[in-house]
Amino acid sequence: MAEIVLGLGTSHSPQLSISWEEWNLLRQKDETDPRLDYKCLLASVRQKKPDIEQELTEEKWRKRYEGCQKGIAAVGAALKEARPDLVVVFGDDQHEQFGDENMPTFALYHGKTLPVVHHTGRNPAAWKGAEERGWAETDAEYSNAAELADHLIASLTADEFDVTRCNRLRPEIGVGHAFSFLYRRIWPGGKVPMLPVMVNTYYPPNQPTPKRCYALGQAVRRGIESWKQDARVVLMASGGLSHVIIDEELDKITIDGLMSKNRDKLFSLPRQKLKGGTSEILNWVALAGAMESSRMELFDYITTYRSPAGTGCGMGFAQWR
């Protein structure tokens, strides 16, 4: 029978792959990002965090960058030590494979191979080039855990989850960055097969609730444990925590809920705050459901402020054993 041997949670923000000396590229992006009211954010942060400039020194940036690299290394070391036969990743697709004409709440990919593209050319911005330079070289394709995917699709359907399935991905784009992060940063050179579980955390109006994500994780665990194959399975949540605007209070509530196994605290996470990249917290909630019998160990939580408007990312790195 299949056995879940480890759970892992990791942020995958571009800031993790850009040297601290280049964080200003993201700061410049934030200043003109049409999704942000930068002037309003500046005024708000001056009231809430008047010492924000102390977060933006070169020394702080360097130390926090180094801390983030240690966090990634800790996740990678735990993964290798677990000797997995395959990795199941809870992540979100950000219009890489699905668009608004077809945006499933939950989708499993059950194709035979998994395309990974090093450079898609979709975003010519300077910060994007800097991020891609920080990625490890990858193969063009990896093995997908297709047999487990077929089993999980049937298992989740029997568990009354209406899951979407797909067996082809756009090869010129490759699997979404939430999933390719495994090969680009967590395990460079690794060949472990992956099963992407795509959760629409990002795009309204059909984003799942925290409670539903937790239930998804529980159902995924049941499905894996009923798979009649001898396989060591690692589960991973990819993304989060709060960004592009750092919300330390929300991150603290999330981490406290995860570490204390407080389902009510996780279920009551304010949905109005789970927007954009911050919504990837839902991937961690799904993992918590799958690993509810295990205890979470937080490797680190690091705030990477990059502008006086309070933009950046709350980086989290953790394991469940």
N, C-alpha and C positions, 0 to 999 in steps of 0.2 A: 504494500500500500504506500501511497505517496505520503511524505512527511514534510510539514512546514518546520524548517529548522531555524529560521531567523526572520525578523522584520527590520527594515531600515527606512529611515526618513531622511530626506536631503533636499535642501534648496537647490535650485538650478539657475538662479538669476545670472544674466550676462555679466554682472559685476564680479562673479566668481572666476571668470575666465579672462578678465581684463586686469592688467597690472595696476597696482594702486596709483602709479604715476599717470595712468590714462583714465582714471575715474572722472577727470574733468570732461572727457568726451561725453559721458552720460549726463553730467551736470549741464552741459551745453544743450544736449538733447532735451532735457527737462524744461529748460527756459523757453523753448519754442514749441513744445509738444502741444498740439491742439486739444488733446484730451485733458490737459491740466490748465487750471486757472492759476498761473504761476504767481501773479501779483497778489491774488487773494490768499494763496498759500503762504506767501511771505508774511503778510499781515497777521495771519492766524498763528503761525509758528512763533512770531515775536512775542505773542501773548502767552502761548502755552509752554514754550521752551526758549526763554530769553537768552540762554547760554548756548544756543545752537552753534555759534561760530567756534566754540571750543571742540565741537565734534568734527571740524573740517580741517584740522591741522594735518600737515604731512605725517607727523609722528603717529597720530591717531589712525590715519588711513593705512599707513604701513603695518601697524600692529594688528589692525582689524583684518587686513588682507591676509597677513600671515596666519591669523587665527582661523580664517575661513579655509585656507589651504590645509591646515591641520585637521579641520572638521571633515573635509572631503577625503583626506588620507585615512582618517579613522573609519569612515563608512566603507571605503575601499578595502581596508585591512580586514574588517569584520566580514565583509562579503567573501573575500578569498579564503579566510579561515573556515567559513561555513561549507566550503567545497560543494556549491550548488550544482545540480544537474540542469536547473533552469531558474529563471527569475521572472516573477509576475510583477508588473509595474502598474500601479494606479497613477495615471497622468491625464492631462487634458490636451486636447487638440485645439490649437489656436489658428483655425482656418488653414491648416497645413494639408489636411486630407478632407475635412468636412467644411462646407460653407453654409450660409444661412438658408440655402435652398434645401439643405438636408443636414440637420444638426441633431443627432440622437442624444438622448440623455445619457445612455450607457451603450457602449459598443465594444465588442471583442473582435480582434483581428485574428483570423485563422488561416491565413495564407501560409504557404510552405516556407517562404523566405521573407526576410525583413530588409527593405532597402534603407540604407543610411547614406545621405549625401553630405559631403564635407562643406561645399559652398553652393548655395542655391541661386545666388544672384538676385534674390527677391528684395533685399534691403541693402542699398549701396552706401548707407550711412557709415561715417568713420568709426563710430563705436561698434558697429556690427563687424567691420573688418578686424578691429582689435580683438573682439570676442573670438572670432573664428581662428585667429592666429594662436589663441590659447588652447584650442582643442587638440587632442591627440589625433594622429592619423588613424583612419578607420577603414575597414573593408567596405566595399560597395554593397554587400549583402551579408546578412547573418541568418542563422537558423531561427525560425520561429517555432515556439512550442506548440505546433499545430495540433498534435494529438490531445494535449491537455486542453487546448482552446475548444476543440470540438466537444470534449467531455464537459467543460464548464458551461458552454452555451446550452447544452441539453440540461445540465444540472440546474442552472439559474432559471431556465424556462420552467422546469418542474417546480422550482421554488417560487414561482409566480413573479419573476422579474421579466419584463418585456425587453429583452436585449436585442440590439441591432448586431448583425454580424457582417463582416466584410472580408474578402479574401484577396483583394487587390488594393494597392496603394499607389499614389501617383509617383512614379519612379524618379521624375525630375525634381521632386520635393523631398521624397523620403519620409520615413516615419517622423512624427512630431518631435520637437526638441526636448519635450519632457521625457521621452523614451530614449532617444539617442544619447542623452547625457550619460547613460550607463556606460557606453563604449567610449565616449569622448573625454569623460573626466573621471568617473568612478573607477573603472577598470580598463585603463588603456591597454590595448593588446589582448584583452579578454575575448573569448569566443562563445561565452555561455549563451544558450538560446534564451530568448525573451518572449513573454506573452504580454502584449499591451492591452490593458483594460482602460478604455478611454471614457473619462467622466466629463460631461459638459459642465464644468465649474464656471465657465467664463461668460457664456452668452445667454441672456434672457430671451424668452420668458420660461424656458424649460430646464432651468438649473435645479438639480435635486437638492433637497433639504439636508442639513447635517444628519438628521435621524435616518433618512433614506440611504445616505452614503454609509453610515455605520451598519445598517442592515445589509447593504451590498457586501461589505467586508465580511460580515458573518456568513453570508451565503457563499461567497468565494471560498472561505475556509472549509465549509461543509463539502463543497464540491471537490476541492483538492483532496481532502481526507477520504473521499469516497472513490478516488481514482485508483484503479487496481494496477498501478505501475510502481515499481520500486524507484522512487525519485526523491531526491533532496531538493526541496523547493524553498526559495527565498522570496519574500514579498517586499516590495519597495514602494514608498510614496514619494513622488517627485514633484517639487515645486514649493511655493510659499517661502517664508511665512508672509507677513504683511509687506506689500509693495504696490505701487511705486512710491506711495506715501507711507512712511513707517508709522505703525500704530503699536507702540510698545505695550499699551494696556491690553489690546486685543491679543497680541502674541502671548502675553503672560497668562491670560485667561485660557487660551488654547493649550499652552504647555502644561499649566496646572491641571486642566481637565484630562489631558492625555496621561500625565504621570500618576494622577490619583485614581485613574479609571472611573472618573465621574461622568457618566453618560449624560446626566441631566445638564451638566455644565456645557458639554459639547453640543448637545441638542439645542441649547438656548443661545448659541453663538448668533449674534445679530446678522440676519441675512442682508440687511442694507449695507453692511460693511464688507460683505464677501463679494467684492467686485474686482474686476481686472485680475491682476496677478495675486491679490490677496485671497481670491476665491480658491486658490490651490490648497488652502488649508483643508478643504473638503477631501483632498486626496489623503491627507494625514488622518482624517476622521474615518475614512473607509479602512485604512490600514489598522487603526485602533480597533475597529469592529472585528477584523480578521484575527488580531493578536490579543483579544481581550483576556485571554488566560495567561498572558505573559506580562512581564513588567518592563516598562520603558526606562531606558537609561539615556539621559541627555548628554551627548558628547559636548555640545556647546550651543549657545544662542548668542549671536553677534549682531549688533546694529551697525549697518554700513551707511551712515548718513553721507550724502555726497553734494548737498546744496543747502543754502540757508533757508530754502523753502521746506526743509524736512523730507526731501525725497531720498530714496535709497531702498534698502531691503532689510527686513529682519531675517537673518539667516539662521536656519536650524539644522542640526545634525544629530541623529539619534538612532538607537537600536532597541529592538524588543527581543528578549530571549525567554 
